[in-house]
């Protein structure tokens, strides 16, 4: 699933930089890939990303921060989109490891070869969301940039030739 590329130096949709549009494309492609029955085929980008926005979060009446399976899957899909951005930019294969307990605490790792390119602590994974789509895209691209900086320092470790 490829979308037309935005020419370099121009703003993408809604004034976002082209890299942010690439992250949103990766995330929506991963969401659609998980839809085995085609139920999301008619959804536009905004509707697909609605679960990632704070306006769609359900606040639990007991104040619990428990993370259900859907919340953990949202976290996993977000970081898989980050990993896809790393793969596209660096040309190395990545893997995502998500370990979140029932209370919403855990860790997320993005690996490239033998290198941990990104390690994030999760708190309150049940409320993993962003204010709007540009904030979501900016957060994803910031994580991609951090991981690429680590890859630039240790490229030989990321290219696992064993």
C-alpha positions as CSV (number, residue, x, y, z in Angstrom):
1,X,0.0,0.0,0.0
2,X,1.9,3.0,-1.2
3,X,0.7,6.6,-1.3
4,X,2.0,9.3,-3.5
5,X,5.1,11.0,-2.0
6,X,5.0,14.6,-1.1
7,X,7.8,16.6,-2.9
8,X,10.7,17.4,-0.6
9,X,10.5,20.8,1.1
10,X,6.7,21.1,0.9
11,X,4.2,20.8,3.6
12,X,2.0,17.7,3.7
13,X,-1.7,17.5,4.5
14,X,-2.9,20.1,7.0
15,X,0.5,21.8,7.0
16,X,2.3,18.8,8.6
17,X,5.8,18.0,7.4
18,X,6.1,15.1,4.9
19,X,7.7,12.9,7.5
20,X,4.6,13.2,9.7
21,X,2.4,12.2,6.8
22,X,4.6,9.2,6.3
23,X,4.1,8.2,9.9
24,X,0.3,8.6,9.7
25,X,0.4,6.5,6.5
26,X,2.4,3.8,8.2
27,X,0.0,3.8,11.2
28,X,-3.1,3.7,9.1
29,X,-1.6,0.9,6.9
30,X,-0.9,-1.2,10.0
31,X,-4.4,-0.6,11.4
32,X,-5.9,-1.7,8.0
33,X,-3.6,-4.7,7.9
34,X,-5.1,-5.9,11.2
35,X,-8.6,-5.7,9.8
36,X,-9.0,-9.2,8.4
37,X,-12.6,-8.8,7.3
38,X,-12.5,-5.5,5.6
39,X,-14.7,-3.7,8.1
40,X,-12.4,-0.6,8.0
41,X,-12.2,-0.3,4.2
42,X,-14.7,2.6,4.1
43,X,-13.1,4.5,7.1
44,X,-11.1,7.6,6.3
45,X,-7.8,8.4,8.1
46,X,-9.4,10.6,10.8
47,X,-11.9,7.8,11.8
48,X,-9.2,5.2,11.8
49,X,-7.0,7.3,14.1
50,X,-9.9,8.2,16.5
51,X,-9.0,5.5,19.1
52,X,-5.6,7.3,19.4
53,X,-7.1,10.6,20.3
54,X,-8.0,11.7,23.9
55,X,-11.5,12.7,22.9
56,X,-12.4,9.0,22.3
57,X,-11.0,7.7,25.6
58,X,-13.5,6.3,28.1
59,X,-12.7,7.4,31.6
60,X,-13.3,4.5,34.0
61,X,-15.6,5.5,36.9
62,X,-13.4,3.8,39.4
63,X,-10.3,5.8,38.3
64,X,-8.5,2.6,37.3
65,X,-5.7,2.8,34.8
66,X,-6.1,-0.8,33.8
67,X,-5.1,-1.6,30.2
68,X,-7.4,-3.9,28.3
69,X,-6.3,-5.9,25.2
70,X,-7.4,-3.1,22.8
71,X,-5.3,-0.5,24.7
72,X,-2.2,-2.8,24.5
73,X,-2.9,-3.4,20.8
74,X,-3.1,0.4,20.2
75,X,0.3,0.8,21.9
76,X,1.8,-2.1,19.9
77,X,0.5,-0.7,16.5
78,X,1.8,2.8,17.3
79,X,5.3,1.5,18.0
80,X,5.1,-0.8,14.9
81,X,4.5,2.3,12.9
82,X,7.6,3.9,14.5
83,X,9.6,0.8,13.6
84,X,8.3,1.0,10.0
85,X,9.6,4.6,9.9
86,X,13.0,3.5,11.1
87,X,13.1,0.7,8.5
88,X,12.2,3.1,5.7
89,X,14.8,5.7,6.8
90,X,17.7,3.4,7.7
91,X,17.1,0.3,5.6
92,X,17.5,-2.1,8.6
93,X,14.9,-4.6,9.8
94,X,13.3,-3.8,13.1
95,X,11.3,-5.7,15.7
96,X,9.0,-4.4,18.4
97,X,8.6,-5.8,21.8
98,X,5.7,-4.7,24.0
99,X,5.3,-5.9,27.6
100,X,2.4,-4.2,29.5
101,X,0.8,-5.6,32.6
102,X,-2.9,-5.5,33.4
103,X,-2.4,-2.2,35.4
104,X,-1.1,-0.4,32.3
105,X,2.6,-0.3,33.3
106,X,5.3,-1.8,31.1
107,X,8.1,-1.3,28.6
108,X,8.3,-1.0,24.8
109,X,11.5,-1.8,22.9
110,X,12.3,-1.3,19.2
111,X,15.2,-3.4,18.1
112,X,17.3,-3.2,14.9
113,X,19.7,-6.2,14.7
114,X,21.3,-6.5,18.1
115,X,20.7,-2.8,18.9
116,X,18.0,-1.4,21.1
117,X,17.1,1.7,19.1
118,X,14.2,2.8,21.4
119,X,13.2,1.9,24.9
120,X,10.1,3.5,26.4
121,X,8.5,3.1,29.8
122,X,4.7,2.9,29.7
123,X,2.5,4.3,32.5
124,X,-1.2,4.2,32.2
125,X,-1.3,2.4,28.9
126,X,-5.0,2.3,29.1
127,X,-5.0,6.0,28.4
128,X,-2.4,6.0,25.6
129,X,-3.7,8.8,23.4
130,X,-2.9,12.2,21.8
131,X,-4.7,15.5,21.7
132,X,-5.1,15.5,17.9
133,X,-3.7,13.9,14.7
134,X,-0.8,16.4,14.3
135,X,0.3,15.6,17.9
136,X,0.1,11.9,17.2
137,X,2.2,12.4,14.0
138,X,4.7,14.6,15.8
139,X,5.2,12.1,18.6
140,X,5.7,9.3,16.2
141,X,8.2,11.2,14.1
142,X,10.1,12.3,17.3
143,X,10.5,8.7,18.3
144,X,11.7,7.8,14.8
145,X,14.3,10.6,14.9
146,X,15.5,9.5,18.3
147,X,15.9,5.9,17.1
148,X,17.7,7.1,14.0
149,X,20.2,9.1,16.1
150,X,21.0,5.9,18.0
151,X,21.4,4.0,14.7
152,X,23.8,6.7,13.4
153,X,26.1,6.2,16.4
154,X,26.1,2.3,16.2
155,X,25.3,1.3,12.7
156,X,27.5,-1.9,12.8
157,X,25.4,-3.3,15.7
158,X,22.1,-2.7,13.9
159,X,23.3,-4.6,10.8
160,X,23.3,-8.0,12.4
161,X,25.2,-10.2,10.0
162,X,25.4,-13.2,12.3
